[in-house]
């Protein structure tokens, strides 16, 4: 029932489960047991449905969709926990350095936001695009599953997992919280209405950073990572996933160009965060594509040897 790529994701999920449990113990925090249990129940239910369609109904496309969604739900929950607990390492932030890099490109975030908000259509489209990132990944699962593009789907999900782990670990070593948080702390901006990442998010990020909390509540999870921007990574992965799919590729490309524009606006990111996110995504796509082709080549050689043996 499980492909090699799916077994890889199962191993990552189980590993993260143990790592998260250790980090809760180490930092003396506790999870929202009820809230996170829902993700586990959904994931387990989807695996059961996938098994039914795989063994009883011989419907591989439906089975693949449920297995992939199960992985997406459970990994996202465990990855979020991992991310939020690593904020407690309390390493010095690099936001000042990132704003300095931005300035070499002539980018000053408060002026950029003021300009963006003076264009009502851009402001509206930016918020829509930024909020569409994770739903687009779910859309990708359905499109690739039901079109029978299983190898592409496995590559996308493996890239999602690997790139998110790279992003989280890099951020844990070199934390950054973005332009909105940085300029709020320097009092160069106050509350900016209309952004997806708002003043409440800024205050929540600073609370997590301080360690002044006991329970990680599901409804209090927020985006913590600035560099590399994971919204940027998801945008590039979604374009890659849908490239070549008839009627879908170009609309998805256009929407995710808007996502890239929205990252420094509604995500409150540094400009350099976007460039870093693109680099991570391209690197990981190249990695998973190369590994997939290497496995294909290995299996084809094994089949040739077997045929010669006959």
C-alpha positions in Angstrom: 0.0 0.0 0.0 2.9 2.4 0.8 5.3 3.6 -1.9 9.0 4.3 -1.1 8.3 8.0 -1.0 5.3 7.5 1.3 7.5 5.3 3.6 10.0 8.1 3.7 7.3 10.6 4.9 6.1 8.1 7.4 9.6 7.9 8.9 9.9 11.7 9.0 6.5 11.9 10.8 7.3 9.3 13.4 10.7 10.9 14.0 9.1 14.4 14.4 6.6 12.9 16.9 9.4 11.7 19.2 11.4 14.9 18.7 8.4 17.1 19.6 7.7 15.0 22.7 11.3 15.5 23.8 11.2 19.2 23.2 8.0 19.6 25.2 9.7 17.8 28.1 13.0 19.7 27.7 11.4 23.1 27.6 8.7 22.2 30.2 5.8 23.0 28.0 2.7 21.0 27.1 0.6 20.6 23.9 -3.1 21.4 23.4 -3.9 17.7 23.7 -7.5 18.1 22.4 -6.6 20.4 19.6 -3.7 18.3 18.2 -5.6 15.1 18.8 -8.0 16.2 16.1 -5.1 16.3 13.5 -4.1 12.7 14.5 -7.7 11.4 14.3 -8.2 13.0 10.9 -4.9 11.5 9.7 -5.6 8.0 11.0 -9.1 8.1 9.6 -7.8 9.1 6.1 -5.3 6.2 6.3 -8.2 3.8 7.0 -10.2 5.2 4.1 -7.1 4.9 1.8 -6.7 1.2 2.9 -10.3 0.6 2.0 -10.0 2.1 -1.5 -6.7 0.4 -2.0 -7.6 -3.2 -1.0 -11.4 -3.4 -1.3 -12.2 -1.1 -4.2 -9.0 -1.1 -6.2 -9.2 2.7 -6.6 -5.6 3.8 -6.5 -6.3 7.4 -7.3 -8.7 7.8 -4.4 -6.4 5.9 -2.1 -3.5 8.1 -3.1 -5.4 11.3 -2.4 -6.4 10.1 1.1 -2.8 8.9 1.9 -1.3 12.2 0.7 -3.9 14.3 2.7 -3.2 12.2 5.8 0.5 13.0 5.5 -0.2 16.7 4.8 -2.4 17.1 7.9 -0.2 15.2 10.3 3.1 16.5 9.1 1.8 20.1 9.2 0.7 19.7 12.8 4.0 18.1 13.9 6.1 20.6 11.9 4.2 23.5 13.5 4.9 22.1 17.0 8.6 21.6 16.1 8.8 25.2 14.8 7.1 26.8 17.8 9.2 24.9 20.4 12.5 25.8 18.7 11.7 29.5 19.3 12.6 28.8 22.9 16.3 28.4 22.0 16.2 32.2 22.2 19.2 32.7 19.9 20.0 36.3 18.8 17.9 37.4 15.8 19.4 38.5 12.4 16.6 40.9 11.5 18.9 43.9 11.6 21.2 42.3 9.2 18.3 41.4 6.9 17.0 45.0 6.9 20.5 46.1 6.0 20.6 43.8 3.0 17.1 45.0 2.0 18.4 48.6 2.1 21.1 47.7 -0.5 18.2 47.0 -2.9 16.6 50.3 -1.9 13.9 48.5 0.0 12.5 50.1 3.1 9.5 48.1 4.4 7.5 50.9 6.0 7.5 52.9 2.8 6.7 49.8 0.7 3.7 49.0 2.9 2.4 52.6 2.6 2.7 52.4 -1.1 1.0 49.0 -1.4 -1.9 50.1 0.8 -2.5 53.1 -1.4 -3.4 50.7 -4.2 -6.7 49.1 -3.0 -6.8 46.4 -5.7 -3.2 45.3 -4.8 -4.0 45.3 -1.1 -7.1 43.1 -1.7 -5.3 40.7 -4.1 -2.3 40.4 -1.8 -4.4 39.3 1.2 -6.3 36.7 -1.0 -3.1 35.3 -2.5 -1.2 35.1 0.8 -4.1 33.2 2.4 -4.3 30.8 -0.5 -0.9 29.2 -0.1 -1.8 26.2 2.1 -5.2 25.5 0.4 -3.3 25.4 -2.8 -1.1 22.6 -1.5 -4.3 20.7 -0.7 -5.6 21.5 -4.3 -2.3 20.1 -5.7 -2.9 16.8 -3.8 -6.3 16.4 -5.4 -5.2 17.4 -8.9 -2.1 15.2 -9.0 -3.9 12.2 -7.4 -6.9 12.2 -9.6 -4.9 12.8 -12.8 -2.7 9.9 -11.9 0.5 11.9 -11.6 1.7 9.9 -8.5 5.4 10.4 -9.0 5.0 14.2 -9.3 2.8 14.2 -6.2 5.4 12.2 -4.2 8.1 14.6 -5.4 6.0 17.7 -4.3 5.2 16.3 -0.9 8.7 15.1 -0.3 9.9 18.6 -1.3 7.4 20.1 1.0 8.7 18.1 3.9 12.4 18.5 3.2 12.2 22.2 2.5 10.2 22.9 5.6 12.7 21.1 7.7 15.6 23.0 6.1 13.6 26.2 6.7 12.8 25.4 10.4 16.4 24.3 11.3 18.0 27.2 9.6 15.6 29.6 11.3 16.3 28.0 14.7 20.0 28.6 14.2 19.5 32.1 12.8 16.1 33.4 13.9 14.3 36.2 12.2 10.8 37.4 12.6 10.3 39.7 9.6 10.1 43.4 8.9 6.8 44.0 10.7 8.2 42.7 14.0 11.5 44.4 13.5 10.1 47.8 12.7 7.5 47.4 15.5 10.3 46.9 18.0 12.2 50.0 16.7 9.0 52.0 16.9 9.2 52.9 13.2 5.7 51.5 12.6 2.7 50.9 14.9 -0.4 48.9 14.1 -1.0 48.6 10.3 -4.6 47.6 9.5 -5.6 45.3 6.7 -2.6 42.9 6.7 -2.9 39.2 7.2 0.0 39.3 9.6 -1.2 42.0 12.0 -0.3 43.5 15.4 -1.9 40.5 17.2 0.5 38.2 15.4 3.4 40.4 16.3 2.5 40.3 20.0 2.0 36.5 19.8 5.4 36.1 18.2 7.1 38.1 20.9 5.2 36.2 23.6 6.5 32.9 22.2 10.0 34.3 22.0 9.8 35.4 25.7 8.8 31.8 26.8 6.0 33.3 28.9 3.5 30.6 28.1 2.8 27.0 29.3 0.6 25.4 26.7 0.9 25.4 22.9 -2.7 26.0 21.8 -3.7 25.0 18.3 -5.7 28.2 17.8 -2.7 30.3 18.8 -0.3 28.9 16.2 1.2 31.6 14.0 3.8 32.1 11.4 7.2 32.6 13.1 9.8 32.2 10.3 11.0 35.1 8.2 14.1 33.8 6.4 13.7 31.7 4.3 10.0 32.5 3.6 8.0 29.3 3.6 5.1 31.0 1.8 7.6 31.6 -1.0 8.7 27.9 -0.9 5.1 26.8 -1.1 4.4 29.1 -4.1 7.4 27.7 -6.0 6.4 24.1 -5.2 2.8 24.8 -6.3 4.0 26.1 -9.7 6.3 23.1 -10.1 3.4 20.7 -9.1 1.0 22.1 -11.7 3.4 22.8 -14.5 2.3 21.0 -17.6 -1.2 20.3 -16.2 -3.7 21.4 -18.9 -6.0 24.4 -18.0 -4.3 24.7 -14.6 -0.7 25.6 -15.0 -0.9 29.2 -16.1 -3.7 30.3 -13.6 -1.6 28.7 -10.8 1.5 30.4 -12.1 -0.3 33.8 -12.1 -1.8 33.3 -8.6 1.6 32.3 -7.2 3.3 35.4 -8.7 0.8 37.3 -6.6 1.8 35.1 -3.6 5.4 36.2 -4.0 4.4 39.8 -4.1 2.2 39.3 -1.1 5.0 37.9 1.1 6.6 41.2 2.1 3.2 42.9 2.2 0.7 40.6 4.1 3.4 38.4 5.5 5.4 41.3 6.9 8.6 39.8 5.5 12.0 41.2 4.5 12.6 41.3 0.8 15.6 39.0 1.1 13.3 36.4 2.7 11.6 35.9 -0.7 14.9 35.4 -2.5 16.0 32.8 0.1 12.7 31.0 -0.2 13.0 30.7 -3.9 16.6 29.3 -3.5 15.5 26.7 -1.0 12.6 25.6 -3.2 14.7 25.3 -6.3 17.4 23.4 -4.5 15.0 20.9 -2.9 13.0 20.3 -6.2 16.3 19.6 -7.9 17.2 17.2 -5.1 13.9 15.2 -5.1 13.8 15.1 -8.9 17.4 13.8 -9.1 16.7 11.2 -6.4 13.5 10.0 -8.2 15.3 9.7 -11.5 18.2 7.8 -9.8 15.7 5.3 -8.2 14.0 4.9 -11.6 17.3 4.2 -13.3 18.3 1.7 -10.5 15.0 -0.2 -10.8 15.2 -0.3 -14.6 18.7 -1.8 -14.4 17.5 -4.4 -12.0 14.7 -5.4 -14.3 17.2 -5.6 -17.2 19.4 -7.9 -15.2 16.5 -10.0 -14.2 15.4 -10.4 -17.8 18.9 -11.3 -18.8 19.0 -13.9 -16.1 15.9 -15.5 -17.6 
